[in-house]
Amino acid sequence: MKASRFRWTDECEEAFKELKAYLVSPPLHSSPFTGEDLYLYLATSDTTLSLVLVREHEGTHRPMYYVSRVLTDVETCYPHAERVALTLIYWGQKLRLYF
């Protein structure tokens, strides 16, 4: 069975240009305004803790601060809920400036 030949159409070219434009213009860090709502996204895995602090600007979330760290051997044994709590405590201390 022979595969059909790929055709590079105008639609493909336009999609490729949009992708290139997006990849070279990632969201920039932005600063909060006094009284503005901030959003905190947490992620934990078996080996890492991650956090992103964002603000909403024109319907888009703009990162203000993002960081992750590797868990110690002891911390890798923590249940998921404790890793989430550890993430909040650890990064809460680092982000006092924003709260």
N, C-alpha and C positions, 0 to 999 in steps of 0.2 A: 504494500500500500504506500503510495507516494504522497507525501504531504503537499498541500497546496502552497503556492508561492505567496510570500508576504508582500503586500503592496503598501508603500508609504504614501498616504493620501494627504491632502491639505488638512484634513481633520487631525491626522497624526502629527503633522508639523505644528499645528496650533497647540495641541495638548503638550507636545514636547517643549515648546516655548514657555507655556504657562508653568510647567514643572520646573524648568530652569530658573525662571523668575522667582518662584517660591523658594527654591533651595538657596539662592544667593541673597535672600532678604528675610532671614529668620526674625522672629519677634525680638525686639530689643528690650533690655531691662528698662523698667520705668519706675518712677518714684511715686509714692502715694500722696494723696492730699489729706489734710487733717479731716477726720470724721468719715473718711471714705471706708466702705466695706472692703475687707480683704478676704481672700479665699486661700485655704490651706489644703493642699493635696498630699496625702501620705501614702507611701507604699512600703511594704515590708516583704522580704523573701526569707528563705532559709539562711541567707548569708549577709544581707544588707538592709539598711534603713535608708529611706529616701524621702525627701520633702521638697515641695515647691510652694512658694508663697506668691500669689498672683493678685493683680487688681484687674477690674473690668474696665475697659476703655473702648467705647464705641461698639459694644457688643462682643468684643474679643478679649479673652483673658491674656494679659501681658505679664510675663514672669518678672518678679522683682528679686527673687532670691531662690536659688535651688542648690541642693547639696545632698550628698549621700555619704555613707560610711559603712565599712565592713564590720560585721558583728564579731565580738570576741568568741573564743571557743565556748565559754560558759553561756553567753547570750544566745548562741545558736540552739541551745536546749530549751529556751523559753517557749511557752505556747504562743500562738499567734496574737492573742489579745494582749499578752505582756509585751510582745515586741512592738505593738501599736502604741501602748502606753509609754514604753521606753523612747520611741520616736518622738512623741509629744513632749516628754520631759527633757530629753537631750536637746532637741532643736528649739524648744521653748526658752531654754537658757541662752541659746545663741541668738535668738531673735527678739530679745527684750526691747530693743530699739523700736520695733514696730508695734508694741503693745502697751 
